[in-house]
């Protein structure tokens, strides 16, 4: 049989990765819902996930990622929606999805290793 090699535990954890992937999925799927009734749900989900990703960035002391997340949260906020539509808004969905995935991949915090 094959011997199992001991793998060293990871030094970092990426808490923002899961909400970032979720936000990217909602942003890309939301392109089909622009100007539809259920687009309000897309706005809520994207704004909330952007705030969560931004909070993880602040906790990781990588505050520069909080700025684009704040911009996404403001642009997709459901309370005072920006009157945006057309090809520029669809392009904004794609760019925001990319920013979310990159932020989720790069925001990391040191893992507390138990001894």
N, C-alpha and C positions, 0 to 999 in steps of 0.2 A: 504494500500500500504506500501511498504517497504521504510523506511527513508534512504536517501542517506547519508552515513557517509563522513564527510570531510576528505580527504586524504591529509596528509602533502606533500608538494612538495619535490621531490628528492633533496638531498644535492649535488649530483655529476652528471656529465654527461660523457658519454663514447663516445667521438667523433671518436675514432679509431675502434669502433666495426663494423660498416657497411663496411668500406674498408677491415677489417680483414676477415669478413665472405665472402666477394666477392673474396678476394685473395685465401682463402681456397677452395672455389668452383672451381675457375680457376685452382688451383694446382691439385686438384683431377680429374677434367675433363681433364686436360692436360696430364695425364698419358696415355690416349688413343691416344694422338697426338704426343707422342715422336717419333722422326725420321720421321715425316710427314711434309708436306708443311706448314700447318697452325700452326706449333709449334712456329714459330717466333712471332705470335700474343700472344701466351701464355707467352713467354719471356717478351714482352713489357708490358703486363698487370700486370704480377706478379712483375716485377721490379718497375713499377710506383706505384703500391699499397703498396709495401714494403717501398718505400720512403715516401709515405703519412702517413703510420702508424708510421714510425720512426719520422716524423715531429711532429705528435700529441704527441708522447712520449716525445720529447724534450720540447714542449709547456707545457706539464703536469709536467715537471721537474722530469720525470721518465726516465732519460737518459739511464739507463741500458737496456731498451727495444729497444733503438735505435741501439745498437750493433748487436743483431741478425737480425734486419731488414736491416741493412747495409750489413750483410753477405748474406741475401737472395737476396737483390738487386744486389749484385756483382755476385752471382752464376747464377742468371737468366737474367743477362743483355744481351740485344740483340746486342750491339755494338761489344763487344769482347766476344763471347760466349765461355764458358769453354767446352772443348771436353769431356763431361761426357755422358755416356749412360749405359744401362744395368740395372741390379737389384738394384745397389747402387743408381742410379739416380732416379729410381722409389721410393725407400725408402726415398730419400731426398725430393721428392714431398710430401710424407705423413708426414714426420717430419716437414717440413716447413709449411704445412697446420695446423698442431697442434700448432706450435709456433705462427702462425698468430692469431688463434682463442683465445689462452690463452692471448696473448698480448692485443688483442682487448677487452677482458673481464676485464683485470686488469688495463689498462691505463684509468685513470679517472681524471677529473679536477673538482674543486669546482664550483658549479652552482651559478651564481650571481642571488640572489633572490630579486625581486623588492618589495619594501615596500610601 
